[in-house]
Amino acid sequence: MKTMLLLLFFLFFQCIGIFAQAPAPAPGPPPPLNVTKILDKAGQCSTFIRLLQNTQQLNEITSQLNNSNNGITMFVPTDNAFLSMKAGTLNSFTDQQKAELIQFHILPTYYSLTQFQTASNPLRTQAGGTSNREFPINITTTGSSVNITTGIVNASVSSTIYTDNQLAIYQVDQVLLPLKFFVPPAPPPAPTPIKPKKKAGSADSSSEPAVSSGTSLVPNMIYKTGLLFFFSAVFSWSL
């Protein structure tokens, strides 16, 4: 009996040692970033949050953060920035323009504040390319100040809401309005008139009078010759 108890204690402690040495389970992937929660916590971003949700751009941001290594940079205007816009401007935009407006506030690359100092202008936004008729922005820095120019407004970064080397969210003091929404494209050049081609073998108009003149000489010469012959015969007969 004593031997049996000693054996059971031995097995018990052996099991404890095995469990103690077992590696801890690997931590799972971090939960996806909740951009809405970050903006809601920052405050004064309700208008931008509503546009993010209504235009389905929130899903695009989440997908890019999960599937790209480039990261994202967001410029978020405050509610006061939206209120300072000309009355009716936001409501005048179509649904597509509202989606492009949100995309215009997003860079498809992560930028820290110091990286803006060496950024090459113009910068491409999520809304499109960098030509004048697309959606470029220009960013300049003066000391610690970061200024953004769209061709319509000049805005400044007022604070950093969030940054983690993958997502950067900066608060700006004005709504970034793209030039494309307000300046119509230049009219295309007028087409060059096409000259009608001459048909092959057609005679030049300048040669027509010469031909008609030439052909009219033949009957005229015959007529004069006949008169001369007639008068010669009459004169000979009279002699």
C-alpha positions, 0 to 999 in steps of 0.5 A, a space after each residue: 500500500 505504501 509503495 502504491 501511494 509513493 508511486 501515485 505521488 511520483 506520477 502526480 508530480 511528473 504530470 505537474 512538471 510536464 504541464 509546467 514546461 508546456 509552451 504557452 499558446 502563441 498570441 493571436 493576431 491583433 484585432 483590426 483597428 476601429 477607425 470609427 472608435 478612434 475618431 469618436 474618442 478624439 471628438 469633433 469628428 462626427 461629420 467625417 465619421 458620418 461621411 465615412 459610413 455613408 460612402 462605404 469608405 470605412 470598409 475600404 480603409 479597413 480592407 487596405 489596412 489588413 491587406 497592404 504594407 503601405 499603410 494609410 494617412 488620413 486628414 480629418 477635418 473637424 465639425 467646425 471645418 465643415 460648418 465653415 464651408 459655404 452653405 449648401 456646398 456639401 449637400 450640392 455634391 453627388 454621392 460619387 463626389 462625396 465618396 471622392 471627397 473622403 478619398 481625397 482626405 486619404 493618402 495610400 501610404 503612411 506618413 509621419 509628420 517628419 516624413 512630410 518634410 521630404 515628400 515629393 509633391 504633388 502627392 497622390 490621394 486615394 481619390 486618383 492621380 496627380 495631374 491637375 484634372 485628377 486629385 493631387 495635393 501639395 504638402 509643405 512644412 515650415 518647422 513643425 507646421 504641416 500645410 496642405 494646398 489643394 488649389 482651392 483651400 490652404 489647410 494646416 495640420 492642427 494635431 495628431 489623432 493617432 499613429 502606429 507606423 501603419 495608420 496616421 490620422 491627423 486633424 486639419 482645420 479645413 475641409 480639403 476641397 479638390 480643384 476638380 469639383 470647382 474648375 471645369 476642364 479646358 475645352 478641347 481644341 477645334 477640329 481642323 477642317 478636312 479638305 475634300 480630295 479630288 477624284 482620280 483622273 478629273 481634269 483641272 478646272 483651269 484647263 477647261 476653257 482652253 479645251 473648249 477654245 481649241 475645239 471651237 477653232 475647227 468649225 470657224 476655220 472651215 467656215 472661213 475657208 469655204 467663203 474664200 473658195 466661194 468668192 474665188 470661184 465667183 470672181 473666176 466665173 465673172 472673168 
